[in-house]
Amino acid sequence: MDKLRLLIVEDDPLMLESLRLVIEHQDDMAVLGTAANGQEALTFLNDSCPDLVLLDLKMPVMDGITLIREIRKMDKTLPILVLTTYLDDDHIIDALSYGANGYLIKGLDNQQLLRSIREAAENHFILPWEVASRIIQKTVNHGLNVPHRNLLEYFDQNDAYSPKEQEIITHMFNRLTNKEIADKMFLSEGTVKNSITSIYKKLSVRKRSEAIKRIQILINSESFNDQS
């Protein structure tokens, strides 16, 4: 029987080794590779084809949310399973909106983890009740704040923006402040401000409302639709 081959993306060496030992101990699983951040993971994926990616969210160089987006540009079907400490609405919604197949919270027992990996590899959607309940509550009380599909399509066809700038633009569309963007992306507020200044220059605008309006025009223009 062919083994289920995993890429583990985790920056904590102890957690990484623990996951490796648990997975390698299974007769039907193998660790094809490991990475300490999203950029290392993308480099690995350019040369190898795992059956599933198990990833953390908070990592240096490139975080898990950005990694999910980049993987989906390369492969629309590769199963992606998040394993993180973050049980908050924004991280959950962002991860699932960008294409994760499931969202797990660290601390679950090994059997739950292994069962979730096997199910995700079979294209099942994995959402434990503690995670699903937060989404339900968010939907009931506030409505979901999710990325705009047309905006993502625009990024796929326009290489003017770096992955970081793309994520910042998405957060701008979702009406987040600079501080909120910085907190979500694990960046300093100054770094976010510098990136937004760069975005303004590329769009030939001077303020946020003009930037959002300009991109809305671009993604809805006939020239963009013709390229789709």
Secondary structure, 3 states (H helix, E strand, C coil): CCCEEEEEECCCHHHHHHHHHHHHCCCCEEEEEEECCHHHHHHHHHHCCCCEEEECCCCCCCCHHHHHHHHHHHCCCCCEEEEECCCCHHHHHHHHHHCCCEEEECCCCHHHHHHHHHHHHCCCCECCHHHHHHHHHHHHHCCCCCCCHHHHHHHHCCCCCCHHHHHHHHHHHCCCCHHHHHHHHCCCHHHHHHHHHHHHHHHCCCCHHHHHHHHHHHHHCHHHHHHC
